[in-house]
Amino acid sequence: MGKLSGPDKEVAFRVLQEVGFEERIVGYQVRERSGTMIKSLYSFEEVVAFLNDQFPVLKFDELKRWLQVVMKDEELALKVEEAVEQGHTDYERTRRIRDLMRERLVQCKNARWKKA
């Protein structure tokens, strides 16, 4: 898995915005005592923070679709697919995806500040 190329203006704009209820992605936090808790995520940055949780659960195919359709980031969606194929466990896959998404978020924030 190589590094991501810089995002175009549309991707950077979408990554830095919140989405509506219909465009949100749903994840699950697993807790030892309380079990599974549903978590609605309304922004790319929320997804990145969510993936830092101790036991985050996202359906990888839904995340890929969300990245393609909502964020319109085809490159990142393909890298996520590669991470899923290369990872041996869901924990490893989740960490690889988190790192990719964190990289994209930093790229988009840096692009925003350069244009201001």
N, C-alpha and C positions, 0 to 999 in steps of 0.2 A: 504494500500500500504506500503510494507516494504522497507527497504533499498536495494540497489543493491549490489550484491556480486562483488568482484573485477573482472576486465576484464582479459581475457586471452591475450596473446601476439598479436595475430592477430587483435583482436578488438581494443586494445590499439593503435597499429600501424595505423589502418584505421581511427580511430577517430582523430588522430593527423595529418592526411594528407589531402591535397586538392584532390578533385575529378575532373574528366574531364567534359566537356560540357554535354556529354550524361548521366552522372551520377549525375548531379546537381539536386537540388530540387528547385521548384519555390514557392515563397510565395508572399503575397500581403500586402502592407502597405496602410492603409486607412487614408486619410487626409481630414480634414473638407472642405478645399477650392478646392484642386486639385483632390480629389476623390481617386480612387484606383491606386496604382503604383505597377507594377510588379517588383519583386526582385529575381534575380537568386542567389542561395546560393551554394557555391562550397566547403564548409567544415563544419564539425560538429560545430566548434567554431563559424562560421558565423551564423549557425542556432540558437545557444544559444543566441548570441548577438541580432539576429533578434527577438527572442521571448521576449526580454526585451523592444521592441518597445511599444509605447503606444497602437497601434491598429494593432497587427500582425495577419495575416490570413494565416494559413496553412491548407490544407486538411489533416485531421487526418489519413485517410486511406492511403494517399500517403506517409505521414511521416512514418507510421508503415512499409510500404513496403520498403521505402528507408533505414530504420534502419535494416531491415532484409536482403535485397538484397545487398545494397551497403556497409553498415557498418558491416554487418554480426553479428549484436548484437541482437540475438533472445531474450535474457532476457529483454533488454531495450524495444524492440518492444512490448513484452507482458505487461510490466509495463505501456507503453503508452496506450495500449488498455484498461487496467484497469482504468487508469486516465480518459479516454474518457467515459467509462461506469459509473464511480462514480461521475463525475462532473455534476452539474446541468445546467451550462451555458457554452458557448464556452469560455468566459473569464476565468472562473474557470478551465476548462479543459486545456486551454493554459498555465495557471500559474503552474498547477501541472506538465505538460509535461516539461515546462521550468526548473523547480526545479529538475526533474529527469535527464534531459540532462545535466544540470550544474553539478550535482553530478557525472555523468559518466565522464564528461570532466576533472574534478578535479582528479578523480581516475586515469585516463589515464596519465595525466601530472605527477602525483606523481609516478606512475609506471615507467615512462620514466626516471625520475631523479634518482630513486633507482638503475636502471640498468646501468646508465652511469658511 
